[in-house]
Amino acid sequence: MIKLLSRLKVYKWSIMIIVILTFAEVIAELYLPTVMANIVDKGIVQADTAYIWQSGIQMMVLTLISIILMVFIVFFSAKVSMSYGRDLRDAIFKKVTSFSLQEFNKVGTASLITRTSNDVVQMQTLTMMVLRMMLTAPIMLVGSIVMAVSRNAKLSLVFCVVLPILILVMIFIGMKVTPIFKKLQLKTDALNRVIREGLNGIRVIRAFNKSGDERQRFDDVNRSYSDTAIYANKVMAFAMPVIMLIMNVTSIAIVWFGGKLIGQGEMEVGNLMAFIQYGMQVLFSFMMLAMMFVLIPRAAASAQRINDVLALEPEIHDPKQPQTTNSVEQLVFDNVSFNFENAEKAAIENISFSANKGDQIAIIGSTGSGKTTVINMITRFYEATTGKVSINGVDIKNLTQLELRSKIGLVPQKALLFTGSIADNLRYGNPNASDSDLWKALEIAQAADFVRELEQQLEAPVEQGGDNFSGGQKQRLAIARALVKDAGIYIFDDSFSALDFKTDAKLRKALTAYQDEKIMITIAQRITSVMSATKILVMDEGHLVGVGTHETLKNTNQVYQEIMRSQLSEEEWA
């Protein structure tokens, strides 16, 4: 937690102002009981009305100063804590965007969302409380003890009994709630995960009539979370009654022993009243510290989780001395293998092939054969375990990720659109694209017709995830978005699965005319989708078991023949 709080040093001037204002505000509050004591001992006892009015005005002025100082303290504290929370979220987001898919798999999306929101709020709240209470409490505590001793040193011995008891209570509460709050944050992750899965999978849940099961699953994690939170709050709730009991018993003890001292002529009534106020300030300071002890364990658990994200080093780094390359002329895989973490066997093994400008590469194979993993090597979403992927003879590890991906137009398996307009989505990879560039890409992607039918056409709104479009429309818009980028390598990861055969054929014909200066790599499930490719890669259980044209593989490759038999009739086979 100290490591995270060290990020507050950028606000050192604001914090310094808060410290100075807090010090002044506490001094004003500490002087009030002394003025009140003087009113009693010098004004009331001696029937000096003028002195009472003078001291009363002095108290009013001190109170007004305290209020003004408090307003400025709260303002600066809120400004620092909110800015600190903003900076933490920014740091986490920037860190997360540098992660490879390995890091995402390791932490989990639901947990990353919780750490960016709930955990940051905990640190933000702690910062606010530290600037308000943690600064005020020690100054108030020391000042009140000094002032109380100055009133009567003998009566101040009461604090020698009270303060150790308060310290033990706070230590006990801190030790009890710290592990509970760590569990609570994990349960927050679980709750977030179940909610997210339930919302994203609502269609599947309803289709399989599993709404009841999902409600039960949510009830289980929700109850587990609430039980843990209730238990934590029960432990914290124990603090307030105990502290209030100690405060009241202390007040009784001060009045009891103070009354005896007044009877013996060792203390005046005004001094006793001031001493009671200072005693309450001492105990109130400890109560503020107790509240901090309640917040610190939860914030400490959140801080650890945030630090885990910020300390997590991405497996994929940009080279210290990056190389550059011009337009893409050739892509080469040289004995490339990749293992997922803790996997029993390689996802792909010893993959070698080359693609030149103008080639149309198709990758086909059964589910789980490693097709998508191959293209993830090109984009460096994952780092090859062994072997080398090179563009124009340059190992892609020697290119910056920015330069590498600027040469690639990717259409992923799941067509994802962002909230905004169609134009915003199409310009995602090329902000400077003109409207004519957008329409050209839409024409090639066979999306221009349905976009023209929309009332606002290019400015038509896109809802979250593109939910206001059909699956085929989203796929065609995603393809158009990649084409607008004008990249050297285009990758279509099973991106035609939602298209009918007629639209698929038109799209492929348009892409063939467009591909002369590009390398196009297509992952497909249908044999009819790969027949026209200049080179077909046949994958089977992570191995490249065939490379060639349709005619060559049809006659020589057993795996390709099995795929053909499963999809084509005897007439089509012939």
C-alpha positions in Angstrom: 0.0 0.0 0.0 2.9 2.3 0.7 4.1 1.8 -2.8 0.7 3.0 -4.2 0.5 5.9 -1.8 3.9 7.1 -2.9 2.1 8.1 -6.1 0.7 11.0 -4.1 4.0 12.8 -4.3 2.9 14.5 -7.5 0.4 16.4 -5.3 2.9 17.4 -2.7 2.1 21.1 -2.8 -1.6 20.5 -2.4 -0.9 18.1 0.5 1.4 20.6 2.1 -1.4 23.2 1.9 -3.7 20.6 3.6 -1.2 20.0 6.4 -0.7 23.7 7.1 -4.5 24.4 7.1 -5.1 21.3 9.3 -2.5 22.5 11.7 -4.1 25.9 11.9 -7.6 24.4 12.3 -6.5 22.1 15.1 -4.8 25.0 17.0 -8.1 27.0 16.7 -10.1 24.1 18.1 -7.5 23.4 20.9 -7.7 27.0 22.0 -11.6 27.0 22.4 -11.7 25.1 25.7 -9.1 27.4 27.2 -11.2 30.4 26.3 -14.3 28.7 27.8 -12.3 28.0 31.0 -11.4 31.6 31.3 -15.0 32.7 30.8 -16.0 30.5 33.8 -13.0 31.3 36.1 -12.5 34.9 35.3 -15.8 36.1 33.8 -18.6 34.2 35.6 -16.8 33.8 39.0 -15.7 37.4 39.1 -19.0 38.7 37.5 -17.0 40.4 34.8 -19.6 40.9 32.0 -17.2 42.7 29.7 -14.7 39.9 29.9 -17.5 37.4 29.1 -18.6 39.3 26.0 -14.9 39.8 24.9 -14.2 36.1 25.3 -17.5 35.1 23.7 -16.7 37.1 20.6 -13.2 35.5 20.6 -14.8 32.1 20.6 -17.1 33.0 17.7 -14.2 34.3 15.7 -12.2 31.1 16.4 -15.2 29.0 15.4 -15.7 30.9 12.1 -12.0 30.5 11.3 -12.2 26.7 12.0 -15.2 26.4 9.7 -13.5 28.3 6.8 -10.3 26.3 7.3 -12.4 23.0 7.3 -14.1 24.0 4.0 -10.7 24.5 2.3 -9.3 21.3 3.9 -12.2 19.3 2.5 -11.9 20.9 -0.9 -8.2 20.2 -1.3 -8.6 16.7 0.2 -11.4 15.8 -2.2 -9.4 17.2 -5.2 -6.3 15.2 -4.3 -8.1 12.0 -3.6 -10.3 12.2 -6.8 -7.2 13.0 -8.9 -5.3 10.2 -7.3 -8.1 7.8 -8.1 -8.2 9.1 -11.7 -4.4 8.5 -12.0 -4.6 5.0 -10.6 -7.3 4.0 -13.1 -5.3 5.5 -15.9 -2.2 3.6 -14.7 -4.1 0.3 -14.5 -5.7 0.8 -17.9 -2.5 1.7 -19.6 -0.8 -1.4 -18.0 -3.7 -3.6 -19.1 -3.6 -2.4 -22.7 0.1 -3.5 -22.8 -0.8 -7.1 -21.7 -0.6 -10.0 -24.1 -3.4 -12.5 -24.1 -1.4 -14.6 -21.7 -1.7 -11.9 -19.0 -5.4 -11.5 -19.6 -5.9 -15.2 -19.2 -3.8 -15.2 -16.0 -5.7 -12.4 -14.2 -9.2 -12.7 -15.7 -11.4 -10.0 -17.3 -13.8 -9.8 -14.4 -11.0 -9.4 -11.9 -9.4 -6.6 -14.0 -12.7 -4.7 -14.0 -13.1 -5.1 -10.2 -9.5 -3.9 -9.7 -10.0 -0.9 -11.9 -13.3 0.1 -10.3 -13.9 -1.2 -6.8 -10.3 -1.5 -5.6 -9.4 2.0 -6.9 -12.5 3.4 -5.0 -11.1 1.8 -1.8 -7.8 3.5 -2.3 -9.5 6.8 -3.2 -11.6 6.6 0.0 -8.6 5.8 2.1 -6.7 8.8 0.6 -9.6 11.1 1.4 -9.7 9.8 5.0 -5.9 10.0 5.4 -5.9 13.6 4.4 -8.9 14.4 6.6 -8.5 12.2 9.6 -4.9 10.8 9.6 -3.5 14.3 9.6 -5.9 15.8 12.0 -6.0 12.9 14.6 -2.2 12.9 15.6 -2.0 16.7 15.8 -5.3 16.8 17.8 -4.1 13.9 20.0 -0.7 15.4 20.9 -2.1 18.9 21.3 -5.0 17.8 23.5 -2.7 15.8 25.8 -0.4 18.7 26.1 -3.2 21.1 26.9 -4.8 18.6 29.4 -1.5 18.2 31.2 -1.1 22.0 31.4 -4.5 22.2 33.1 -3.8 19.4 35.6 -1.0 16.9 35.4 -2.4 14.7 38.2 -5.7 14.3 36.5 -4.0 13.5 33.2 -2.9 10.1 34.6 -6.4 8.9 33.6 -5.1 8.7 30.0 -2.4 6.3 31.1 -5.1 3.8 31.7 -7.5 4.7 28.8 -5.1 5.0 25.9 -3.5 1.5 26.2 -7.0 -0.1 26.2 -7.9 1.8 23.1 -4.7 0.8 21.3 -5.4 -2.9 22.1 -9.0 -2.6 20.8 -7.7 -1.1 17.5 -5.0 -3.8 17.1 -7.5 -6.5 17.8 -10.0 -5.2 15.2 -7.2 -4.7 12.6 -6.0 -8.3 13.0 -9.5 -9.6 12.7 -10.7 -7.7 9.6 -7.6 -7.7 7.4 -8.0 -11.4 6.2 -11.8 -10.9 5.9 -11.5 -8.0 3.6 -9.0 -9.9 1.4 -11.7 -12.6 1.1 -14.3 -10.0 0.4 -12.4 -8.6 -2.6 -12.1 -12.1 -4.1 -15.8 -12.6 -3.6 -16.4 -9.3 -5.4 -14.5 -10.8 -8.3 -16.7 -13.8 -8.3 -19.9 -11.8 -8.1 -18.7 -9.6 -11.0 -17.8 -12.7 -13.1 -21.2 -14.3 -12.6 -23.1 -11.0 -13.4 -20.9 -10.5 -16.5 -21.4 -14.1 -17.7 -25.2 -13.9 -17.1 -25.6 -10.7 -19.1 -23.3 -11.7 -21.9 -24.9 -15.2 -22.2 -28.6 -14.2 -21.7 -29.6 -15.6 -25.1 -28.0 -19.0 -24.4 -29.4 -19.1 -20.8 -33.0 -18.5 -22.1 -32.6 -20.8 -25.0 -31.7 -23.7 -22.6 -34.2 -22.6 -20.0 -31.4 -22.2 -17.4 -32.7 -18.9 -16.0 -33.5 -20.6 -12.7 -30.0 -22.2 -12.5 -28.3 -18.9 -13.2 -30.4 -17.2 -10.6 -29.4 -19.9 -8.1 -25.7 -19.5 -9.1 -26.0 -15.7 -8.6 -27.8 -16.2 -5.3 -25.0 -18.4 -4.1 -22.2 -15.9 -4.9 -24.3 -13.0 -3.8 -25.1 -14.7 -0.4 -21.4 -15.6 0.0 -20.5 -12.0 -0.6 -23.1 -10.6 1.7 -22.3 -13.1 4.5 -18.6 -12.1 4.4 -19.5 -8.4 4.3 -21.9 -8.8 7.2 -19.3 -10.6 9.2 -16.7 -7.9 8.4 -19.1 -5.2 9.4 -20.0 -7.0 12.6 -16.4 -7.0 13.6 -16.1 -3.3 12.7 -19.3 -2.5 14.5 -17.7 -3.9 17.7 -15.3 -0.9 17.7 -17.8 2.0 18.0 -19.7 0.8 21.1 -16.4 -0.1 22.9 -14.9 3.3 22.1 -18.1 5.1 23.2 -18.1 3.1 26.4 -14.5 4.0 27.1 -15.2 7.7 26.3 -18.2 7.8 28.7 -16.4 5.9 31.4 -13.4 8.3 31.0 -15.8 11.3 31.2 -17.2 9.9 34.5 -13.7 9.3 35.8 -12.5 12.8 34.9 -15.6 14.4 36.6 -15.2 12.1 39.6 -11.5 12.8 40.2 -11.8 16.4 39.1 -14.5 17.1 41.6 -12.3 15.8 44.3 -9.5 18.0 43.2 -11.8 21.0 43.1 -12.9 20.2 46.7 -9.3 20.1 47.7 -8.7 23.5 46.1 -6.2 22.0 43.6 -8.3 22.8 40.5 -10.9 25.4 39.4 -14.3 24.6 37.8 -13.3 26.2 34.5 -10.2 24.2 34.3 -12.2 21.0 34.9 -14.6 21.9 32.1 -11.6 22.6 29.8 -10.0 19.3 30.9 -13.2 17.4 30.0 -13.2 18.9 26.5 -9.5 18.1 26.0 -10.2 14.6 27.2 -13.0 14.2 24.7 -10.7 15.5 22.0 -8.1 12.9 22.9 -10.7 10.1 22.7 -12.2 11.6 19.6 -8.7 11.5 18.0 -8.4 7.9 18.9 -11.9 7.3 17.4 -10.8 8.8 14.1 -7.7 6.5 14.2 -10.0 3.6 14.9 -12.0 4.5 11.8 -8.8 4.6 9.9 -7.9 1.1 11.2 -11.3 -0.1 9.8 -10.5 1.4 6.4 -6.9 0.5 6.1 -7.3 -3.4 6.1 -9.8 -3.2 3.2 -7.7 -0.7 1.3 -4.5 -2.8 2.0 -6.2 -5.8 0.3 -7.2 -3.6 -2.7 -3.7 -2.0 -2.8 -2.2 -5.5 -3.1 -4.5 -6.4 -5.9 -3.8 -3.2 -7.8 0.0 -3.6 -7.2 -0.3 -7.2 -8.6 -1.6 -5.8 -11.9 0.9 -2.9 -12.1 3.8 -5.2 -11.3 2.8 -7.8 -13.8 5.2 -7.6 -16.6 3.9 -8.4 -20.1 5.6 -11.3 -21.8 5.7 -9.4 -25.1 8.1 -6.4 -25.1 9.1 -4.0 -27.8 12.8 -4.4 -28.7 15.3 -1.8 -27.2 16.7 -1.2 -30.7 13.8 -1.8 -33.1 14.2 -2.4 -36.8 11.9 -1.1 -39.4 10.6 -2.5 -42.7 8.7 -1.1 -45.7 5.6 -2.4 -47.4 5.0 -6.1 -46.8 6.6 -8.2 -49.5 6.8 -11.6 -47.8 5.7 -13.3 -44.6 7.6 -16.4 -43.4 7.0 -19.0 -40.6 10.1 -20.9 -39.8 9.5 -23.9 -37.5 7.2 -21.9 -35.2 5.8 -23.7 -32.1 3.7 -22.4 -29.2 2.7 -23.7 -25.8 0.0 -22.3 -23.7 1.0 -21.9 -20.0 0.6 -25.2 -18.1 -0.6 -26.9 -21.3 0.2 -30.6 -21.7 1.2 -30.3 -25.3 2.0 -27.6 -27.9 -0.9 -25.7 -29.4 1.0 -25.6 -32.7 4.4 -27.3 -33.5 7.0 -26.8 -36.2 4.9 -24.7 -38.5 6.7 -23.5 -41.6 5.3 -21.8 -44.7 5.8 -18.6 -46.7 3.4 -16.1 -48.3 4.3 -13.4 -50.9 2.6 -10.2 -51.9 -0.5 -11.1 -53.9 -0.9 -14.6 -52.3 -4.2 -15.7 -51.0 -3.5 -18.1 -48.1 -6.3 -20.3 -46.7 -6.0 -22.2 -43.4 -8.4 -25.1 -42.9 -8.6 -27.8 -40.3 -10.8 -29.3 -37.6 -11.8 -27.3 -34.5 -8.9 -27.0 -32.1 -6.3 -27.8 -34.8 -4.4 -24.5 -34.1 -5.7 -22.3 -36.9 -6.3 -19.2 -34.8 -3.1 -19.8 -32.9 -1.2 -19.5 -36.1 -2.6 -16.0 -36.9 -2.0 -15.0 -33.2 1.7 -15.6 -33.9 1.5 -13.1 -36.8 -0.1 -10.3 -34.7 2.1 -11.2 -31.7 -0.9 -11.6 -29.5 1.1 -14.6 -28.3 4.9 -15.0 -28.4 6.2 -18.0 -30.3 7.8 -20.5 -28.0 10.3 -21.6 -30.6 11.0 -20.7 -34.2 10.6 -17.3 -36.0 8.0 -15.3 -37.8 9.5 -12.7 -40.1 8.2 -10.0 -42.5 10.5 -9.1 -45.3 13.2 -11.1 -43.6 12.9 -9.2 -40.3 11.9 -11.1 -37.2 8.7 -9.6 -36.0 10.2 -9.6 -32.4 12.6 -6.9 -33.7 9.7 -4.7 -34.8 7.7 -2.6 -32.4 4.2 -3.9 -31.8 2.8 -0.6 -33.1 4.7 -0.9 -36.4 3.9 -4.6 -36.8 0.2 -4.2 -36.2 0.0 -1.1 -38.5 0.8 -3.6 -41.3 -2.0 -5.9 -40.4 -5.8 -5.7 -40.9 -7.5 -8.2 -38.7 -11.1 -9.4 -38.7 -11.5 -11.6 -35.6 -13.8 -14.6 -35.2 -16.2 -12.5 -33.1 -17.2 -9.4 -35.0 -17.0 -6.7 -32.4 -18.3 -3.2 -33.0 -17.9 -0.2 -30.7 -20.5 2.2 -29.5 -20.6 5.2 -31.8 -21.5 5.5 -35.5 -20.7 3.3 -38.5 -18.2 5.9 -39.7 -16.5 5.9 -36.3 -16.1 2.1 -36.4 -14.8 2.1 -40.0 -12.2 4.7 -39.2 -11.0 2.8 -36.2 -7.8 1.7 -38.0 -7.5 4.8 -40.2 -8.8 8.1 -38.7 -7.9 10.0 -41.8 -10.0 7.9 -44.2 -12.4 9.9 -46.4 -16.1 9.1 -46.9 -15.2 7.7 -50.3 -12.7 5.4 -48.7 -15.4 4.1 -46.4 -17.8 3.5 -49.2 -15.2 1.7 -51.2 -14.5 -0.6 -48.3 -18.2 -1.2 -47.7 -18.7 -2.0 -51.4 -15.9 -4.7 -51.3 -17.3 -6.0 -48.0 -20.8 -6.3 -49.5 -22.1 -3.9 -46.8 -22.8 -0.8 -48.9 -26.4 -1.8 -49.7 -27.7 -2.2 -46.2 -25.8 0.9 -45.0 -27.4 3.0 -47.7 -30.8 1.8 -46.6 -30.2 3.3 -43.1 -31.6 6.7 -42.5 -28.3 8.3 -41.4 -26.1 5.9 -43.6 -22.5 6.4 -42.4 -23.6 8.3 -39.3 -26.1 5.6 -38.3 -25.6 4.8 -34.6 -24.0 1.5 -33.5 -25.1 0.2 -30.1 -22.8 -1.5 -27.6 -21.3 -4.6 -29.3 -23.2 -3.7 -32.5 -26.4 -5.3 -31.1 -28.6 -3.3 -33.5 -27.1 -5.3 -36.5 -27.4 -8.9 -37.4 -24.5 -11.3 -37.3 -23.9 -11.1 -41.0 -24.1 -7.3 -41.0 -21.6 -7.1 -38.1 -19.2 -9.4 -39.9 -19.3 -7.3 -43.1 -18.8 -4.1 -41.2 -15.8 -5.6 -39.4 -14.4 -6.7 -42.8 -14.9 -3.1 -44.1 -13.2 -1.7 -41.0 -10.1 -3.8 -41.8 -10.1 -2.9 -45.4 -10.2 0.9 -44.6 -6.9 0.4 -42.8 -5.2 -0.4 -46.1 -2.7 -2.8 -44.5 -0.1 -5.1 -46.1 -1.5 -8.3 -44.5 -5.2 -9.0 -44.1 -6.3 -11.8 -41.8 -9.8 -13.1 -41.8 -10.3 -15.4 -38.9 -13.4 -17.4 -39.9 -15.0 -14.1 -40.7 -17.5 -15.3 -43.3 -19.3 -17.9 -41.2 -22.4 -15.7 -40.8 -22.7 -15.0 -44.5 -24.9 -16.8 -47.0 -23.2 -18.6 -49.9 -24.2 -15.9 -52.4 -22.8 -13.0 -50.3 -19.7 -15.1 -49.4 -19.0 -15.7 -53.1 -19.5 -12.0 -54.0 -17.2 -10.9 -51.2 -14.4 -13.3 -52.1 -14.6 -12.2 -55.7 -14.3 -8.6 -54.7 -11.4 -9.4 -52.4 -9.6 -11.3 -55.1 -9.6 -8.2 -57.3 -8.4 -6.2 -54.3 -5.6 -8.4 -53.2 -2.9 -7.9 -55.9 -0.7 -5.8 -53.5 -1.6 -7.6 -50.3 -1.2 -10.9 -48.5 -4.5 -12.3 -47.5 -4.8 -15.1 -44.9 -8.2 -16.7 -44.4 -9.3 -19.2 -41.8 -12.3 -21.1 -43.1 -14.4 -24.1 -42.1 -16.0 -24.6 -45.5 -14.1 -26.3 -48.4 -15.9 -24.1 -50.9 -14.4 -21.1 -49.2 -10.8 -22.1 -49.8 -10.9 -23.7 -53.2 -9.7 -20.5 -55.0 -6.8 -19.8 -52.6 -3.3 -19.8 -54.1 -2.0 -21.8 -51.2 -4.0 -23.9 -48.6 -2.6 -24.8 -45.3 -4.1 -28.0 -43.7 -3.9 -28.1 -39.9 -4.4 -31.2 -37.8 -3.9 -31.3 -34.0 -1.4 -28.4 -34.0 0.6 -29.7 -37.0 0.8 -28.5 -40.6 0.0 -31.7 -42.5 -0.4 -30.2 -46.0 0.4 -27.2 -48.1 -0.7 -26.7 -51.7 -3.6 -25.8 -54.0 -7.0 -27.3 -53.9 -6.3 -29.7 -56.7 -3.0 -30.9 -55.3 -4.4 -31.5 -51.8 -7.5 -33.1 -53.1 -5.4 -35.8 -54.7 -2.6 -36.2 -52.1 -3.7 -35.1 -48.6 -5.7 -37.5 -46.5 -6.8 -34.9 -43.9 -8.0 -32.6 -46.7 -9.8 -35.5 -48.3 -11.6 -36.3 -45.1 -12.8 -32.7 -44.8 -14.0 -32.7 -48.4 -15.9 -36.0 -47.9 -17.7 -34.5 -44.8 -18.8 -31.4 -46.7 -19.2 -32.3 -50.4 -21.4 -34.7 -52.2 -20.0 -37.3 -54.6 -20.8 -35.0 -57.6 -19.1 -32.0 -56.0 -16.1 -34.2 -55.1 -15.7 -35.3 -58.7 
